[in-house]
Amino acid sequence: MYSDNFEYYRPKTVSEAAQLLKKHKGSRLLAGGHSLLPAMKFRLANPKAVIDIGAIKGLCGIQMRGKTLWIGATTTHADIAASPVLRKACPVLAETAAQIGDLQVRNRGTIGGSIAHADPAADFPTVLVALGATIVARGGKGERKIPADKFFVDLFTTALKSGEIVTAILVAPHGRHTAGVYAKHPHPASRYAVAGVAAIVELKDGVCARASLVVGGATANPVVITAAETALAGRKPDGPTIEKAASAVAAAIPDPMGDTYASGEFRVHLATVLAKRALTAAVERARG
Amino acid sequence: MASRIFGSGIKRREDPRLITGQARYTDDFVLPGMAHLAVVRSPYAHAKIRAVRTKKVAAMDGVLGVFTGKDMKDAGFGPIPCAWVVPGSETKTPPYPPIAIDVARYVGNAVAIVVATDRYLARDAAEAVEVEYDPLPAVADAEKATGKGQPQLHADVPNNVCFHWKVSGGDVEAAFKSADVVVQERIINQRLIPNAMEPRAALAQYSPATNEVTLWVTSQNPHIVRFLLSLDTGIPEQKIRVIAPEVGGGFGSKIPHYPEDSMVIFASKMCGCPVKWTETRSENYRGTIHGRDHIQDVEMAAKKDGTILALRAKVWANLGAYLSTASTGIPTILHGLMLSGAYDIKNIHEDVYGVFTNTTPTDAYRGAGRPEATFMVERLVDLVAQKLKMDPADIRRKNFIPPFTDGHAVATGLTYDSGNYVGALDKALAMAGYAALRKQQAELRKKGEHMGIGFSTYAEICGLGPSQVAGAVGFGGGLWESAIVRFHPSGKVVVMVGISPHGQGEETTFAQIVSSELGVPVDDVEVVHGDTERTPMGWGSYGSRSTPVGSGALMGAITKIREKSKIVTAHLLEAAVEDIEYADGKFFVKGSPGKFKTIQDVALMANVAWNYPKGLEPGLEASAFFDPPNFVYPFGAHIAVVRVDAETGEIRLERYIAVDDCGRVINPMIVEGQIHGGIVQGIGQALWEGAVYDESAQLLTGSMMDYALPKADFFPKFELAMTETPTTVNPLGVKGIGETGTIASTPAVYNAVMDALLPLGIRKLDMPLTPERVWRAIQSARR
């Protein structure tokens, strides 16, 4: 049960929210409340002030803006999962959203909240890193664009500076021969990722022009499996090639996390199997 | 129109209010001037309490009082009584103070309480109470706790052994000596957390003017709570009213009389206002009882042809830090007496050690003792079958007690009421398409795929029970039931019962019975339960007893109403009482069905008594009590089909077939609902659930983020069927169905997974069967 010893604000604009953040030391932003409220109930978070950004207009929605997909920070997982725009331009993002928690969680939880919280078992960080997404943040000194692979810094820690707010996520839409798959072993209790693997593959004449493989759940932040990407680039993605690429996961995660449900060793094993399956499925899709 | 008593799946009348959120639970009650109580709980599994500093907190705005265990003791509030002390086992019953005094014995043990004007304020104030602890070594494992040099929980309980209970039948030694094969196993029937959807809550209103108290509480048995409160609060029983309003599930976890019941009464008395406490989910995980937690060393002896000769077991049952209300009866009477299961096993011996540990107290959890027995037997039977290369269906068939209708005595001393175990198995095999399944399995195995088929052919004991037996086995109460049927002048009926359903649907089934047997529309019957002032004394809802025992009382009252109605009808129709017959709501003169009075006619006349038989009491109301001559023994055959992903260790449940027999079926829809929920809960134990304590007895699975409850999408559609073997134990021939699914499904799924892994040479894994455990077993088997 959380303390009632905190103030609550509901600003109308991003700059108002940024000012409140600066003014109230130890304050926290509230979007869908699916990370902050549980932490407050366990009294792991005891903010002096809660700043609810739910009433800020223009922070929510999914649009094609020029050649880029724009996803507002307070867009819910459910909206992302159901978005026709995303289902066409970047289906892996919609499919990832559909695998988060349960219906109630998806109806409340937001993409901005998920990445700003930077839970090691969250799903979006893994996929956004694999997609090479860009995080847009605004603070007192204006707007800043942060590449996803520079955004997640440590356990529950991001590159956001004090007073900065995530406003949007930018993603490049898939080309005709690009496909992505997110494969996950959900914790049976929380449905957080025990291991989650995002694979993005671009084919050119049956050859892998570009591949991206990222593993989440086993470490503080998503890990890019560079050796796997190298192993695939310029090669025909057949069974043995994929198997070899996936086998690079273990070396890239020398020090995995574990808990009562799954040890670090098992997480790495799961990630390896999921990597193989995600790459195989992504190649299949990219072939059309 | 009147409803049929058997086989009519009318919709549950409880559901609209439950589904639309209009039902009122304990936490929904708000009284004028009500204050809120929060509990300060020990973060240590074992610690000396050096000091509880209350002064600063007591001075906080809105705080009405801060109290310790000593304060409660000084005010005359005694230890929480244990209501089941198994005889002949040298059971130790160390005091269980509602708030710990001097020593905290588990994580979550109450060490102080705070009362404040607002719930959040009370919680914040509780967080501010400073408690000085001297941490002591702790032990969570029951077997380990009995060893040398282990922490001692209670002063007069050496080696933490609360009791040593034995059950014996036949000549086990000789049977093992003469056996062709013996299988042995160590089974860990892991600790589970009951997780009723509604957490516990208690609200007390004490009146200093009359020394009366009303307690609204999440209870499965308000009359028992009242009885026990009269023992520890010092308030006499007739001055205590206990109300269990809507109760959102219990699974046994709302049987006990808990410390918080006494705390709110004490606080209401001290602060002069109504006081409410509502549990958080985190508190529920630590402060509400857990279930199971057995370490079992077991062995079974058999002949070459598969005939089972004997079963021998030694069990360490973890009781937690204190004795909860029914604690000692679960791993003994409700477990050890059922070791035969559905089989004719002539020689049985079991030693059960009840052990105190630095963990949350354990008590009845759905199935309560019987799942621990059934898993043991069902697993051992499979192990014998493996050793003899027999089909698991064949070995079961060979050893079943043959069909019986009028009692069968087993080695542990019980007499089962009725059963047709082979009938249930045959039906389940036919539904499963067993031969085809085995063929499919063989083909998949050739391809290196792992499919498994698992059985559980159970018999269980429920419908608790004959009161003489209850007394003989140390239960501190009776186990009969009561009912009052009252007709109003308008012909509408109120039924008041001693049982206290909390999700099982007796408001519907009991109305169905009255409607059928007295000829009133089902909607004209109101069923009242869960309030000691509005219902006759009764022992509550648990042990799948509400319908088998409660309907016995109800039928008694119905019979009395019928007899009296015949007298009234005879008078009105100027006929002889012996000539009046009853059918379909009408009392008529034998041979002239046109000359009749309806039950409504009779009710009106009995209530106004204008034209009435001389000497007959006015009113149409009857009360009855029913003490069953025996328990009831439902049974069935469950078959699970699973697929194991050898790469990840993940298990997929592909099919689940269940044939259950609970005697006559009153409402098939409700029976199915009970079976569904039970199966899910039992599979939860096999595959996902398990409370984990670390070396210092800290609970690691302390929330729903870590403790995996089953979810709807984990399951295929269940394939259910019934057989009907009536019992002679009660007037309707009905047996309980509340726990069978849970009892049966754990071993069915476990055996299926083991069957899938059999070609790899894996014969044992601990539950829950997590992917990592399965994967590791496969890895080492392949090495």
Interface residues (C-beta under 8 A of the other chain):
Chain A: M1 S3 D4 N5 P38 K41 F42 R43 D102 H185 H187 P188 A189 S190 Y192 D259 T260 Y261 A262 S263 F266 H269 L270 V273
Chain B: D118 Y120 L121 R123 D124 E127 T280 S282 E647 T648 E650 L687 W688 V692 L700 T701 S703 M704 M705 D706 Y707 A708 L709 K711 F714 T770 P771 E772 W775 R776
